[in-house]
């Protein structure tokens, strides 16, 4: 069993202020054939929200909670933080870890479901950053996918339940739950477990919440119109919700709030539903829930051989290590159209 001397939290990253927006998007799109004028359309959605993504502050809060969790129950591992696209960038974090004498670390990636952008690409990021740091860079072992971990399901159910409880009791029985996740190209979905994992997580959360009807839809679609992406699309579903007065929108595909959650749901979807006389309650993302750092600690202990793997539902715990060829990279292609709030989506090409 390897000996670990640190825990790395690895995330997507986001701008902190107006001046960060363009450099951040340039990082996201580096090496991809996306016209600059389209990138500037993306930037406007960040500027609409003050130029600051919530994701970094939420990761800071998660790390503080995780440090408390490890401090109370162990293992006694220092926690580091690195990002794919914005400061603290992963290579800089690995340099800090190297300077602190870290030799081998576990890595928690803030992505719940398996896909190229949520799994394989992070493994590529790690190897690229280690190569940049040099031969003495810390070894990094990624923790497994946790889409059906009991504490994740409990946290998601708590978030959805809290939103349902905001609906007056006499209307609650007619409310509908809409789970949302990032759409990805159908070709990418066919090469990974993204849809299966999402469907299972929604089923488990729906059962935990109770009898409210639910559906899974996809948001932030990108790519040229002729390229098939996972459906149903958020906007199409909103057009079908005229028979209810209250909708709980639960972004189950996301650990934390960021522009795709805040703009697509809290701005656009809320305005669309309000125009139809439907009240939207948005469930929180799970990254700030008290059970989430406890789950991460369990994943660490599991990987260290100190407790058995836990999972709910039909499929058991995900594999510890990604098999060769899992979640393969999609074919790169130029974009003729994309959702302007979705740098993550255009980064998948």
MARMARLO-271584 format. One record per residue (C-alpha): x, y, z; residue in three letters. Coordinates in steps of 0.02 Angstrom, whole numbers. Layout:
// residues N
      c1      c2      c3  resn
       X       Y       Z   ala
...
***
This chain:
// residues 349
      c1      c2      c3  resn
       0       0       0   unk
      78     168     -51   unk
     117     296      85   unk
      35     465      54   unk
      94     628     130   unk
     -32     754      58   unk
    -204     777     -19   unk
    -225     881    -177   unk
    -394     959    -222   unk
    -397     983    -410   unk
    -531    1090    -494   unk
    -576    1185    -652   unk
    -540    1361    -592   unk
    -624    1525    -629   unk
    -590    1712    -640   unk
    -586    1816    -481   unk
    -614    1989    -558   unk
    -654    2077    -722   unk
    -472    2083    -779   unk
    -457    1895    -759   unk
    -598    1848    -877   unk
    -508    1855   -1045   unk
    -345    1774    -984   unk
    -449    1637    -901   unk
    -547    1602   -1060   unk
    -386    1602   -1160   unk
    -321    1467   -1043   unk
    -481    1366   -1065   unk
    -475    1379   -1255   unk
    -287    1364   -1283   unk
    -253    1251   -1432   unk
    -436    1248   -1487   unk
    -503    1324   -1645   unk
    -633    1440   -1571   unk
    -646    1614   -1650   unk
    -599    1757   -1533   unk
    -762    1848   -1565   unk
    -855    1699   -1494   unk
    -743    1698   -1342   unk
    -791    1880   -1314   unk
    -975    1828   -1312   unk
    -931    1704   -1174   unk
    -841    1843   -1081   unk
    -999    1948   -1076   unk
   -1085    1818    -967   unk
    -943    1830    -841   unk
    -951    2020    -848   unk
   -1139    2010    -818   unk
   -1096    1925    -653   unk
    -961    2052    -606   unk
    -816    1956    -684   unk
    -803    1836    -537   unk
    -847    1652    -537   unk
    -907    1579    -371   unk
    -806    1420    -398   unk
    -643    1477    -317   unk
    -724    1542    -158   unk
    -824    1382    -143   unk
    -665    1280    -164   unk
    -581    1382     -28   unk
    -728    1347      87   unk
    -722    1162      43   unk
    -535    1154      82   unk
    -560    1239     250   unk
    -696    1113     293   unk
    -588     969     232   unk
    -442    1027     338   unk
    -556    1030     490   unk
    -621     856     447   unk
    -446     783     430   unk
    -389     876     586   unk
    -527     799     691   unk
    -522     620     628   unk
    -366     601     523   unk
    -271     554     423   unk
    -155     700     458   unk
    -126     756     278   unk
     -94     935     222   unk
    -218     993      90   unk
    -159    1080     -69   unk
    -264    1159    -207   unk
    -231    1172    -393   unk
    -336    1218    -545   unk
    -341    1171    -727   unk
    -372    1346    -795   unk
    -340    1480    -664   unk
    -235    1519    -513   unk
    -179    1424    -415   unk
    -127    1330    -573   unk
     -87    1147    -551   unk
      97    1156    -598   unk
     125    1297    -473   unk
      40    1194    -338   unk
     149    1043    -377   unk
     303    1153    -361   unk
     243    1208    -189   unk
     212    1027    -140   unk
     385     979    -202   unk
     465    1120    -102   unk
     371    1059      53   unk
     443     885      32   unk
     284     799     -30   unk
     329     638    -120   unk
     161     557    -155   unk
     -13     632    -140   unk
    -192     580    -163   unk
    -297     690    -277   unk
    -481     732    -259   unk
    -552     801    -422   unk
    -708     910    -405   unk
    -802     814    -539   unk
    -934     687    -490   unk
    -964     591    -651   unk
    -850     502    -773   unk
    -818     581    -943   unk
    -667     643   -1037   unk
    -675     819    -963   unk
    -721     755    -790   unk
    -594     616    -776   unk
    -467     577    -914   unk
    -426     759    -948   unk
    -381     785    -765   unk
    -263     637    -774   unk
    -183     718    -927   unk
    -172     883    -833   unk
     -81     797    -690   unk
      47     714    -803   unk
      75     875    -900   unk
     102     973    -740   unk
     220     840    -669   unk
     322     846    -830   unk
     332    1036    -815   unk
     392    1026    -635   unk
     523     894    -674   unk
     580     720    -622   unk
     560     754    -436   unk
     379     810    -450   unk
     264     724    -325   unk
     174     568    -383   unk
     -14     594    -388   unk
    -148     459    -371   unk
    -325     512    -414   unk
    -466     457    -299   unk
    -609     360    -378   unk
    -773     425    -446   unk
    -901     445    -306   unk
   -1067     470    -395   unk
   -1154     337    -288   unk
   -1065     362    -123   unk
   -1196     363      17   unk
   -1137     531      86   unk
   -1149     613     -85   unk
   -1326     548    -108   unk
   -1374     607      66   unk
   -1301     780      33   unk
   -1388     795    -135   unk
   -1553     739     -56   unk
   -1532     868      83   unk
   -1505    1006     -45   unk
   -1657     954    -147   unk
   -1763     930       9   unk
   -1719    1103      73   unk
   -1780    1179     -92   unk
   -1940    1076     -88   unk
   -1975    1136      88   unk
   -1978    1315      26   unk
   -2135    1274     -74   unk
   -2299    1300      21   unk
   -2361    1132      83   unk
   -2524    1142     -13   unk
   -2425    1155    -178   unk
   -2280    1040    -139   unk
   -2362     880    -202   unk
   -2377     954    -376   unk
   -2197    1016    -383   unk
   -2073     938    -503   unk
   -1887     909    -481   unk
   -1777     944    -631   unk
   -1601     876    -613   unk
   -1475     960    -727   unk
   -1304     908    -788   unk
   -1185     970    -920   unk
   -1226     906   -1093   unk
   -1084     821   -1187   unk
   -1071     756   -1366   unk
   -1162     592   -1393   unk
   -1002     515   -1461   unk
    -912     559   -1299   unk
   -1056     492   -1194   unk
   -1052     326   -1287   unk
    -870     302   -1237   unk
    -893     328   -1049   unk
   -1013     296    -905   unk
   -1076     475    -891   unk
   -1260     440    -930   unk
   -1269     280    -828   unk
   -1193     363    -676   unk
   -1305     516    -690   unk
   -1462     412    -708   unk
   -1416     308    -556   unk
   -1376     460    -449   unk
   -1540     544    -496   unk
   -1636     386    -455   unk
   -1552     370    -285   unk
   -1581     552    -240   unk
   -1760     546    -303   unk
   -1795     395    -193   unk
   -1713     480     -43   unk
   -1818     637     -65   unk
   -1985     549     -83   unk
   -2127     548    -205   unk
   -2097     708    -304   unk
   -2084     671    -492   unk
   -1914     706    -568   unk
   -1826     711    -735   unk
   -1645     728    -791   unk
   -1605     859    -922   unk
   -1445     931    -994   unk
   -1386    1111    -996   unk
   -1248    1217   -1074   unk
   -1249    1126   -1240   unk
   -1111    1179   -1358   unk
   -1040    1129   -1525   unk
   -1101    1147   -1705   unk
   -1287    1117   -1734   unk
   -1257     960   -1837   unk
   -1161     874   -1695   unk
   -1278     774   -1581   unk
   -1266     812   -1395   unk
   -1356     734   -1249   unk
   -1539     784   -1232   unk
   -1667     837   -1176   unk
   -1601    1013   -1171   unk
   -1643    1130   -1028   unk
   -1730    1259   -1136   unk
   -1839    1129   -1222   unk
   -1894    1058   -1054   unk
   -1937    1230    -986   unk
   -2063    1246   -1126   unk
   -2150    1088   -1063   unk
   -2174    1141    -882   unk
   -2336    1238    -901   unk
   -2437    1114    -798   unk
   -2348    1150    -633   unk
   -2328    1304    -525   unk
   -2165    1257    -436   unk
   -2005    1180    -503   unk
   -1851    1130    -404   unk
   -1698    1140    -515   unk
   -1556    1034    -444   unk
   -1386    1047    -530   unk
   -1336     869    -486   unk
   -1197     869    -616   unk
   -1097    1004    -526   unk
   -1000    1006    -363   unk
   -1000    1195    -347   unk
   -1081    1350    -417   unk
    -996    1432    -565   unk
   -1051    1530    -717   unk
   -1140    1384    -801   unk
   -1245    1357    -645   unk
   -1273    1538    -596   unk
   -1305    1610    -769   unk
   -1393    1465    -855   unk
   -1504    1425    -705   unk
   -1516    1574    -587   unk
   -1528    1703    -727   unk
   -1594    1628    -888   unk
   -1699    1481    -826   unk
   -1772    1580    -682   unk
   -1824    1721    -799   unk
   -1900    1599    -923   unk
   -2003    1509    -790   unk
   -2057    1671    -707   unk
   -2124    1728    -876   unk
   -2235    1573    -876   unk
   -2295    1601    -699   unk
   -2189    1458    -628   unk
   -2089    1482    -469   unk
   -1914    1408    -478   unk
   -1824    1347    -323   unk
   -1642    1310    -354   unk
   -1562    1174    -248   unk
   -1387    1210    -187   unk
   -1233    1120    -253   unk
   -1158     991    -136   unk
    -981    1059    -117   unk
   -1029    1166      33   unk
   -1134    1032     118   unk
   -1063     969     284   unk
   -1067     787     224   unk
    -958     822      73   unk
    -788     839     161   unk
    -834     687     266   unk
    -858     591     105   unk
    -688     647      40   unk
    -608     588     202   unk
    -692     418     178   unk
    -624     407       1   unk
    -449     444      68   unk
    -462     312     204   unk
    -530     188      77   unk
    -383     217     -40   unk
    -262     198     106   unk
    -340      29     148   unk
    -411      87     314   unk
    -596      64     275   unk
    -701     -28     145   unk
    -773      59      -7   unk
    -954     116      11   unk
   -1081     136    -127   unk
   -1269     136    -150   unk
   -1378      66    -286   unk
   -1353     -60    -423   unk
   -1173     -40    -477   unk
   -1059     -40    -326   unk
    -907      71    -301   unk
    -817     135    -455   unk
    -646      64    -495   unk
    -500     135    -397   unk
    -392     168    -549   unk
    -446     215    -723   unk
    -423      77    -850   unk
    -317     112   -1003   unk
    -424     197   -1134   unk
    -569     245   -1021   unk
    -657     412   -1053   unk
    -561     443   -1216   unk
    -533     616   -1284   unk
    -659     678   -1413   unk
    -608     728   -1588   unk
    -559     911   -1596   unk
    -655    1019   -1716   unk
    -693    1200   -1750   unk
    -850    1274   -1676   unk
    -983    1365   -1774   unk
   -1101    1386   -1627   unk
   -1094    1363   -1441   unk
   -1183    1410   -1282   unk
   -1103    1576   -1234   unk
   -1105    1537   -1048   unk
   -1010    1376   -1070   unk
    -820    1382   -1077   unk
    -816    1208   -1003   unk
    -916    1141   -1149   unk
    -808    1217   -1284   unk
    -656    1155   -1188   unk
    -718     978   -1214   unk
    -682     988   -1398   unk
***
